[in-house]
Amino acid sequence: MTGLFRRIIGFYVTGFREMTWGRSLWVIILVKLFVMFVILKIFFFPNFLKSNFETDEARKDYVIEAITKPKS
């Protein structure tokens, strides 16, 4: 079974090593993911619960209320 895993890992390592355009595409993908998950999170998605409620108990009560309250 370990021989199978070594062959699979070797397959991917060899593939990544021999890439030409793929490396540039992976860099673009990683930069895009960084921007999406780090930069956008910091500037556009503030921590609403942390900034509006002091304690974990108050946060918990707000979330339970928001989830269970029927829409009107």
N, C-alpha and C positions, 0 to 999 in steps of 0.2 A: 504494500500500500504506500509506503514512503517513496518507493521508486516512481510511482505514478505522480505524486505531488512534486517530486524533484523535476520530472519531465515537464510538468505543467508550468512550474516556476521558470525553468530554463527556457521554455518556449516564449514566455512573456519577456524575460530579460533579454533574450536574443532579439526579439521583435523591437523592443524599445531601443536597444543599442544600435540597430541598423536603420532606424527611422531617419528620414531627411525632413520632409515637410511636417511630419507628425510632431516633432519637437516644438516647432514654432506654433503649431495649433494647440499643443498642450500648454504652452506658456500663455497664449491668449485665453484659453479656458480658465487657467488658474488665476490670472489677473481679473477676469470677469467675476469669478466666484468671490475673490477677495473684495472687490468693489461691492458686489451684491450683499454679502453677509457682514462685512465689517463697516464700510463707509456708510452705506444706507442705514444700517442699524443705528449707528451713532447719531446721525443727523436727522433722520426722518421717523424713527420709531423709538421714541423715548419710553422709559419704563414707567408706564402710567401708574401701576400699583405702588411702586416704590416712592414715587414723587407725591402721590395724593394720600397715602395712608402711612401712619407711623409704625404700627405693629403688625406682626403676622396675623394676629387675631382679627384686626380690622380688615386686612386684605382678604382673609378667608371669608369673613361675613359678606363683604361686597361681592366676591365671586359667586358664592352660593346664592345670594339674592339675585344677581344678574342672570344666573343660569336657570333658576327655578321660577322666576317671575313670569307670569303669562303675558304674552304680547297683547296690547290693547289697541 
